[in-house]
Amino acid sequence: MLHLDRSTWRRVRFGDVVRNVNESVKDPEAAGIDRVLGLDNLDGGELEITHWGEVADGTTFTRRVRPGQTLFGKRRAYQRKTAYATFDAICSGDILVFEPTNQEVLLPELLPFLAMTDAFYDHAVGTSAGSLSPRTKWADLAKYEFDLPPIDQQRRIADLLWALENDRRARAVLLRRLTLARSAWVVRRLRDFPASSTHFGELWVRSPDSGCSAPPKSEDTGHRVLSLASLTDEGFRHGQVKFVDVSSAMRAAVLNRGDLLVSRSNTVDAVGRAAIYPDATDDVSFPDTMMRLHLDRGKVLPEFAVLVLMSPLGRRHMRRTAAGTSSSMLKINRRSLATMSFPSVELEDQKVILLRVRDLERAVGAQRAALGEQESLTASMLTVLGGGSNALQ
């Protein structure tokens, strides 16, 4: 445990211990700088900068970034874009560049975490102006007040937070690799079976059902309908519901445990997502942005159908057949879904594949849970740093 003596912390203004650096470089290439950072190169909630533009491709930006400085996105501060620079770069005017006024008063290694606390983001959002693209100003951020630990405690806190950050990055990389390995294994395994002229629709016992949508209610009506967010790349997500009035159409769309759902309307990356409803309830329906499929279970297992639909094979079909005038909301229909080529795999082979996939998914799930625990610990530490209760004592 990290024991901190909060009685030794002193109240300071952000602008008294941090400066907003406005160093300008008109010829980055002559200065040996080859990277350009726009606001899109800062990822919300991520200190690490993993992608950037090239100076050689042209830029109008002139603000210099040096290693060890903290970057803060002043536009749409609610997106929580704070990063720690580890290389020289030129950045957008929508990015503020912070460094301590005195490193004997504030450690540069602690500064990015101070700028990631909920209290600092709340101040930034609260001082932002503008309707479509709100921005905060340095003059307003400089007025933010917080309790600053003495330098010895800063070092202990920074060491812990960076250890957590490095562990989080390693776990995130491992999680991505496990997820990619699972997907690659599924693709290779499906290729072991002979090409089939079977279309997905030939495995249905009847046409898919349409769902029902209704205006949401603020009060508990005793009946709920799913939202599209309940169908994810990782499967079914609980809690994505809204209360609605009950009607005959809504009752006809009531879900049963084991129902196979496919989103028929969503973004290009999400349309056609599939998942199995896992709960035994009689008060939850599915919306008209989803379809409920009825499979011939003598030919295909619902879990295997989800595996194929969510595989690269299925995702390619969804992207190719989705239609619409807006890329933010595309649609598939029964006919386009029915035409998807489906691998010819016997039921026993489907079961073997699903057993192996479940083993891989357990590994992914364990890593995801470990990552979640680590992120919760970091959040607790940031709460302490931002002025919350000392949860780690």
Stockholm file with secondary structure:
# STOCKHOLM 1.0

chainA/1-393         MLHLDRSTWRRVRFGDVVRNVNESVKDPEAAGIDRVLGLDNLDGGELEITHWGEVADGTTFTRRVRPGQTLFGKRRAYQRKTAYATFDAICSGDILVFEPTNQEVLLPELLPFLAMTDAFYDHAVGTSAGSLSPRTKWADLAKYEFDLPPIDQQRRIADLLWALENDRRARAVLLRRLTLARSAWVVRRLRDFPASSTHFGELWVRSPDSGCSAPPKSEDTGHRVLSLASLTDEGFRHGQVKFVDVSSAMRAAVLNRGDLLVSRSNTVDAVGRAAIYPDATDDVSFPDTMMRLHLDRGKVLPEFAVLVLMSPLGRRHMRRTAAGTSSSMLKINRRSLATMSFPSVELEDQKVILLRVRDLERAVGAQRAALGEQESLTASMLTVLGGGSNALQ
#=GR chainA/1-393 SS CCCCCGGGCEEEEHHHHEEECCCBCSCTTTTTCCEEECGGGSCTTCCSCCCCEEGGGCCCCCEEECTTCEEEECBTGGGCCEEECCSCEEECTTEEEEEESCTTTSCTTTHHHHTTSHHHHHHHHHTCBCSSSCBCCHHHHTTCEEEECCHHHHHHHHHHHHHHHHHHHHHHHHHHHHHHHHHHHHHHHHHTSCCCCCBGGGGEEEEEEECCCCCCBSSCCSCEEECGGGEETTEECTTCEEECCCCHHHHHTBCCTTCEEEESEECTTTTTCEEECCCCCSSEECCTTEEEEEECTTTCCHHHHHHHHTSHHHHHHHHHHCEEEETTEEECCHHHHHTSBCCCCCHHHHHHHHHHHHHHHHHHHHHHHHHHHHHHHHHHHHHHHTTCCCTTC
#=GC SS_cons         CCCCCGGGCEEEEHHHHEEECCCBCSCTTTTTCCEEECGGGSCTTCCSCCCCEEGGGCCCCCEEECTTCEEEECBTGGGCCEEECCSCEEECTTEEEEEESCTTTSCTTTHHHHTTSHHHHHHHHHTCBCSSSCBCCHHHHTTCEEEECCHHHHHHHHHHHHHHHHHHHHHHHHHHHHHHHHHHHHHHHHHTSCCCCCBGGGGEEEEEEECCCCCCBSSCCSCEEECGGGEETTEECTTCEEECCCCHHHHHTBCCTTCEEEESEECTTTTTCEEECCCCCSSEECCTTEEEEEECTTTCCHHHHHHHHTSHHHHHHHHHHCEEEETTEEECCHHHHHTSBCCCCCHHHHHHHHHHHHHHHHHHHHHHHHHHHHHHHHHHHHHHHTTCCCTTC
//
